[in-house]
């Protein structure tokens, strides 16, 4: 799993939020404690974040956990 940090403010996503992307296509919000939430984001929002990942100015790679 790879953790990315959002680098810009978007209307429904706050700057600085972290998201975990896994190999199956699921995206999880990372909580304040550094752990991913139990349930993945909805498919539409997850797809939008996958799309934002293609542009370097939106998401910054933080950690590759290898899980």
TILUM-17207 format. One record per atom (N, C-alpha, C, O, CB): x, z, y; atom name. Coordinates in pm, whole numbers, always signed. Each point is the difference from the previous one (the first is absolute). Glycine has a CB too. Layout:
<atoms>
+--------+--------+--------+------+
|   east |     up |  north | atom |
+--------+--------+--------+------+
|      X |      Z |      Y |   CA |
...
+--------+--------+--------+------+
</atoms>
This chain:
<atoms>
+--------+--------+--------+------+
|   east |     up |  north | atom |
+--------+--------+--------+------+
|    +84 |     +0 |   -117 |    N |
|    -84 |     +0 |   +117 |   CA |
|    +88 |     +0 |   +124 |    C |
|   +108 |    +60 |     +1 |    O |
|   -291 |    +61 |   -125 |   CB |
|   +137 |   -187 |   +225 |    N |
|    +75 |    -13 |   +125 |   CA |
|    -81 |    +61 |   +113 |    C |
|   -120 |    -24 |    +10 |    O |
|   +235 |   -186 |    -93 |   CB |
|    -51 |   +289 |   +168 |    N |
|    -67 |    +62 |   +114 |   CA |
|    +36 |    -78 |   +126 |    C |
|   +117 |    -28 |    +26 |    O |
|   -114 |   +257 |   -138 |   CB |
|   -106 |   -263 |   +189 |    N |
|    +19 |    -68 |   +128 |   CA |
|    -63 |    +83 |   +110 |    C |
|    -98 |    +71 |    -22 |    O |
|    +98 |   -296 |    -91 |   CB |
|    +59 |   +217 |   +233 |    N |
|    -51 |    +71 |   +117 |   CA |
|    -55 |   -102 |    +98 |    C |
|    +64 |   -101 |    +27 |    O |
|   +103 |   +289 |    -58 |   CB |
|   -287 |   -163 |    +83 |    N |
|    -64 |    -89 |    +97 |   CA |
|    +70 |    +15 |   +134 |    C |
|    +13 |   +111 |    +51 |    O |
|   -234 |    -96 |   -172 |   CB |
|   +266 |   -126 |   +179 |    N |
|    +80 |     +2 |   +122 |   CA |
|    -80 |    -25 |   +127 |    C |
|    +54 |    +15 |   +110 |    O |
|   +135 |    -91 |   -248 |   CB |
|   -317 |    +38 |   +127 |    N |
|    -83 |    -29 |   +118 |   CA |
|   -134 |    +72 |    -15 |    C |
|    -43 |    +33 |   -110 |    O |
|   +157 |   -258 |   +142 |   CB |
|   -180 |   +247 |    +82 |    N |
|   -135 |    +55 |     -2 |   CA |
|    -98 |   -114 |    -19 |    C |
|     +6 |   -101 |    +71 |    O |
|    +62 |   +294 |    +78 |   CB |
|   -158 |   -177 |   -243 |    N |
|   -108 |    -95 |    -21 |   CA |
|   -131 |    +75 |    +17 |    C |
|     -1 |   +123 |    -11 |    O |
|   +141 |   -266 |   -149 |   CB |
|   -251 |    +74 |   +188 |    N |
|   -125 |    +71 |    +29 |   CA |
|    -42 |   +102 |   -105 |    C |
|    -62 |   +101 |    +35 |    O |
|     -6 |   -303 |    +86 |   CB |
|    +98 |   +180 |   -246 |    N |
|    -45 |    +92 |   -106 |   CA |
|   +115 |    +55 |    -83 |    C |
|    -24 |    +68 |   -100 |    O |
|   -189 |   -194 |    +93 |   CB |
|   +335 |    +99 |    +47 |    N |
|   +119 |    +52 |    -68 |   CA |
|    +96 |    +53 |   +106 |    C |
|    +38 |    -74 |    +92 |    O |
|    -65 |    -89 |   -287 |   CB |
|    +67 |   +288 |   +184 |    N |
|    +86 |    +62 |   +101 |   CA |
|   +148 |    -29 |    -25 |    C |
|    +46 |     -5 |   -114 |    O |
|   -217 |   +186 |   +142 |   CB |
|   +242 |   -199 |    +81 |    N |
|   +145 |    -20 |     -6 |   CA |
|    +65 |   +122 |    -66 |    C |
|    -37 |   +113 |    +30 |    O |
|    +32 |   -258 |   +177 |   CB |
|    +99 |   +123 |   -296 |    N |
|    +71 |   +108 |    -66 |   CA |
|    -56 |    +37 |   -137 |    C |
|    +67 |    +69 |    -77 |    O |
|    -11 |    +13 |   +300 |   CB |
|   -177 |   -128 |   -255 |    N |
|    -55 |    +28 |   -133 |   CA |
|    +87 |    -66 |   -106 |    C |
|    +58 |   -107 |    +23 |    O |
|   -291 |   +122 |    +71 |   CB |
|   +242 |    +48 |   -210 |    N |
|    +78 |    -56 |   -110 |   CA |
|    -93 |    -37 |   -115 |    C |
|    -98 |    +69 |    -26 |    O |
|   +299 |    +67 |    +94 |   CB |
|   -167 |   -245 |   -135 |    N |
|    -80 |    -52 |   -110 |   CA |
|    +91 |    -33 |   -117 |    C |
|   +111 |    -50 |    +18 |    O |
|   -283 |    -43 |   +143 |   CB |
|   +124 |   +122 |   -282 |    N |
|    +72 |    -31 |   -122 |   CA |
|    -62 |   -123 |    -64 |    C |
|   -121 |     -5 |    -19 |    O |
|   +182 |   +248 |    -14 |   CB |
|    +21 |   -342 |     +1 |    N |
|    -44 |   -123 |    -65 |   CA |
|    +51 |     +3 |   -143 |    C |
|   +120 |    +20 |    -22 |    O |
|   -120 |   -151 |   +241 |   CB |
|    -89 |   +112 |   -317 |    N |
|    +48 |     -1 |   -139 |   CA |
|     -6 |   -141 |    -58 |    C |
|    -51 |    -93 |    +63 |    O |
|    -28 |   +331 |    -90 |   CB |
|   +132 |   -253 |    -93 |    N |
|    +13 |   -131 |    -63 |   CA |
|   -133 |    -62 |    -41 |    C |
|     -8 |   -122 |    -18 |    O |
|   +228 |   +195 |    -62 |   CB |
|   -324 |     +8 |    +65 |    N |
|   -132 |    -52 |    -40 |   CA |
|    -82 |    -48 |   +119 |    C |
|   -111 |    -49 |    -18 |    O |
|   +116 |   +204 |   -176 |   CB |
|    +48 |   -143 |   +315 |    N |
|    -71 |    -45 |   +119 |   CA |
|    -76 |   +108 |    +74 |    C |
|    -66 |    -28 |    +99 |    O |
|    +48 |   -187 |   -211 |   CB |
|    +28 |   +338 |    +65 |    N |
|    -69 |   +110 |    +66 |   CA |
|    +85 |    +54 |   +115 |    C |
|   +123 |     -2 |     -4 |    O |
|   -241 |    +60 |   -211 |   CB |
|    +48 |    -10 |   +318 |    N |
|    +66 |    +60 |   +115 |   CA |
|    -58 |   +139 |    +20 |    C |
|   -122 |    +19 |     -1 |    O |
|   +162 |   -247 |   +110 |   CB |
|    +48 |   +326 |    -91 |    N |
|    -41 |   +138 |    +19 |   CA |
|    +52 |    +49 |   +134 |    C |
|   +113 |    -32 |    +38 |    O |
|   -113 |    +73 |   -286 |   CB |
|    -80 |    +36 |   +319 |    N |
|    +45 |    +65 |   +123 |   CA |
|    +85 |   +119 |    -41 |    C |
|    -34 |    +71 |    -95 |    O |
|   -173 |   -145 |   +227 |   CB |
|   +318 |    +96 |    -61 |    N |
|    +87 |   +114 |    -27 |   CA |
|    -41 |   +112 |    +95 |    C |
|     -9 |    -20 |   +121 |    O |
|   +202 |   -130 |   -199 |   CB |
|   -216 |   +267 |    +22 |    N |
|    -42 |   +116 |    +79 |   CA |
|   +115 |    +64 |    +75 |    C |
|   +115 |    -41 |    -11 |    O |
|   -295 |    +78 |   -152 |   CB |
|   +147 |    +65 |   +239 |    N |
|    +98 |    +74 |    +80 |   CA |
|   +104 |    +66 |    -90 |    C |
|   +116 |    +17 |    +39 |    O |
|   -289 |    +23 |   +138 |   CB |
|   +131 |     -4 |   -298 |    N |
|    +91 |    +65 |    -94 |   CA |
|    +96 |    -97 |    -69 |    C |
|    +85 |    +41 |    -78 |    O |
|   -260 |   +131 |    +43 |   CB |
|   +160 |   -302 |    +64 |    N |
|    +89 |   -101 |    -58 |   CA |
|    -46 |    -55 |   -133 |    C |
|    +68 |    -82 |    -60 |    O |
|   +113 |   +193 |   +177 |   CB |
|   -297 |    -66 |   -165 |    N |
|    -54 |    -47 |   -127 |   CA |
|   -112 |   -100 |    +25 |    C |
|    -79 |    +17 |    +92 |    O |
|   +139 |   +202 |   -202 |   CB |
|    -67 |   -325 |    +28 |    N |
|   -110 |    -95 |    +15 |   CA |
|   -134 |    +66 |    -34 |    C |
|     -7 |    +89 |    -84 |    O |
|   +163 |   -279 |    +28 |   CB |
|   -261 |   +144 |   +123 |    N |
|   -133 |    +49 |    -30 |   CA |
|    -37 |    -36 |   -143 |    C |
|    +60 |    -91 |    -58 |    O |
|   -127 |    +70 |   +301 |   CB |
|    -29 |    +91 |   -298 |    N |
|    -40 |    -19 |   -140 |   CA |
|    -66 |   -135 |    -26 |    C |
|    +18 |    -59 |   -107 |    O |
|    -47 |   +305 |    +93 |   CB |
|    -48 |   -296 |   +111 |    N |
|    -73 |   -125 |    -19 |   CA |
|    +57 |   -109 |    +92 |    C |
|    +39 |    +29 |   +113 |    O |
|   -246 |   +100 |   -177 |   CB |
|   +212 |   -254 |    +15 |    N |
|    +52 |   -109 |    +83 |   CA |
|    -97 |    -39 |   +111 |    C |
|   -118 |    +34 |     -3 |    O |
|   +245 |   -117 |   -195 |   CB |
|    -75 |    +12 |   +295 |    N |
|    -83 |    -54 |   +108 |   CA |
|    -94 |   -107 |    -56 |    C |
|    +25 |    -56 |   -106 |    O |
|   +156 |   +104 |   +276 |   CB |
|   -287 |    -74 |    -98 |    N |
|    -93 |   -107 |    -42 |   CA |
|    +73 |   -134 |     -1 |    C |
|    +99 |    -19 |    +72 |    O |
|   -296 |   +147 |    +24 |   CB |
|   +149 |   -218 |   -176 |    N |
|    +67 |   -129 |    -23 |   CA |
|    +22 |    -78 |   +129 |    C |
|   +106 |    -59 |    +19 |    O |
|   -209 |    +53 |   -245 |   CB |
|     +5 |     +4 |   +315 |    N |
|    +14 |    -76 |   +125 |   CA |
|   +110 |    +52 |    +88 |    C |
|    +80 |    -77 |    +54 |    O |
|   -319 |    +27 |    -66 |   CB |
|   +245 |   +181 |    +28 |    N |
|   +104 |    +62 |    +82 |   CA |
|   +136 |    -13 |    -66 |    C |
|   +100 |    -25 |    +68 |    O |
|   -268 |   +185 |    +24 |   CB |
|   +173 |   -145 |   -223 |    N |
|   +126 |    -16 |    -72 |   CA |
|    +52 |   -143 |    +14 |    C |
|   +120 |    -21 |    +22 |    O |
|   -191 |   +199 |   -185 |   CB |
|    -17 |   -275 |   +152 |    N |
|    +39 |   -140 |    +18 |   CA |
|    +53 |    -27 |   +140 |    C |
|    +95 |    -76 |    +17 |    O |
|   -265 |    +12 |   -186 |   CB |
|   +108 |   +127 |   +268 |    N |
|    +45 |    -15 |   +139 |   CA |
|   +141 |    +56 |    +16 |    C |
|    +83 |    -61 |    +67 |    O |
|   -321 |    +75 |    +13 |   CB |
|   +265 |   +101 |   -140 |    N |
|   +134 |    +58 |     +8 |   CA |
|   +103 |    -85 |    -74 |    C |
|   +114 |    -13 |    +46 |    O |
|   -218 |   +240 |    -29 |   CB |
|    +65 |   -285 |   -131 |    N |
|    +91 |    -92 |    -70 |   CA |
|    +34 |   -118 |    +90 |    C |
|   +114 |    -46 |     +3 |    O |
|   -211 |   +114 |   -227 |   CB |
|     -3 |   -118 |   +298 |    N |
|    +22 |   -111 |    +92 |   CA |
|    +94 |    +42 |   +114 |    C |
|    +90 |    -75 |    +37 |    O |
|   -318 |    -18 |    -94 |   CB |
|   +206 |   +211 |   +113 |    N |
|    +86 |    +49 |   +107 |   CA |
|   +144 |    +18 |    -46 |    C |
|    +94 |    -10 |    +79 |    O |
|   -291 |   +124 |    +21 |   CB |
|   +215 |    -87 |   -227 |    N |
|   +134 |    +19 |    -54 |   CA |
|    +85 |   -128 |     +9 |    C |
|   +123 |     +7 |     -3 |    O |
|   -217 |   +167 |   -152 |   CB |
|    +31 |   -290 |   +168 |    N |
|    +74 |   -126 |     +9 |   CA |
|    +66 |    -19 |   +137 |    C |
|    +91 |    -82 |    +13 |    O |
|   -250 |    -15 |   -178 |   CB |
|   +115 |   +172 |   +266 |    N |
|    +58 |     -5 |   +134 |   CA |
|    +82 |   +127 |    +24 |    C |
|    -54 |   +110 |    -12 |    O |
|   -138 |   -254 |    +97 |   CB |
|   +316 |   +130 |    -52 |    N |
|    +92 |   +115 |    +15 |   CA |
|    -39 |    +96 |   +112 |    C |
|    +38 |   +116 |     -3 |    O |
|   +142 |   -263 |    -84 |   CB |
|   -256 |   +101 |   +187 |    N |
|    -30 |    +87 |   +115 |   CA |
|   -111 |   +101 |    -27 |    C |
|    -19 |    +91 |    +81 |    O |
|    +92 |   -277 |    +64 |   CB |
|   -145 |   +175 |   -255 |    N |
|   -113 |    +88 |    -28 |   CA |
|    +35 |   +117 |    -92 |    C |
|    -39 |   +113 |    +28 |    O |
|   -107 |   -308 |     +3 |   CB |
|   +218 |   +170 |   -137 |    N |
|    +33 |   +104 |    -97 |   CA |
|   +151 |     +4 |    -23 |    C |
|    +65 |   -103 |    -10 |    O |
|   -289 |    +75 |   -100 |   CB |
|   +277 |   +150 |   +102 |    N |
|   +143 |    +18 |    -25 |   CA |
|    +16 |    +68 |   -135 |    C |
|    -65 |   +101 |    -27 |    O |
|   +117 |    -85 |   +274 |   CB |
|    +34 |    -72 |   -333 |    N |
|    +25 |    +57 |   -132 |   CA |
|    +74 |   +132 |    +16 |    C |
|   +104 |     +7 |    +66 |    O |
|    -96 |   -238 |   -170 |   CB |
|    -63 |   +335 |    +42 |    N |
|    +59 |   +133 |    +10 |   CA |
|    +73 |    +40 |   -128 |    C |
|   +117 |    +36 |     +4 |    O |
|   -297 |    +27 |   +156 |   CB |
|   +109 |    -70 |   -276 |    N |
|    +52 |    +53 |   -124 |   CA |
|    -46 |    -88 |   -115 |    C |
|   -113 |    -50 |     +1 |    O |
|   +115 |   +285 |    +93 |   CB |
|    +83 |   -253 |   -193 |    N |
|    -40 |    -63 |   -125 |   CA |
|    +14 |   +107 |   -108 |    C |
|   +112 |    +34 |    -39 |    O |
|    -38 |   -270 |   +115 |   CB |
|   -187 |   +289 |   -125 |    N |
|     +5 |   +112 |    -92 |   CA |
|    +35 |    -41 |   -142 |    C |
|    +42 |    +84 |    -79 |    O |
|   -209 |    +27 |   +221 |   CB |
|   +152 |   -238 |   -175 |    N |
|    +35 |    -47 |   -133 |   CA |
|   -101 |    +32 |   -107 |    C |
|    +24 |    -29 |   -117 |    O |
|   +205 |    +53 |   +186 |   CB |
|   -342 |    +36 |    -32 |    N |
|   -104 |    +34 |    -98 |   CA |
|    -81 |   -120 |    -40 |    C |
|    -91 |    +11 |    -81 |    O |
|    +80 |   +216 |   +175 |   CB |
+--------+--------+--------+------+
</atoms>
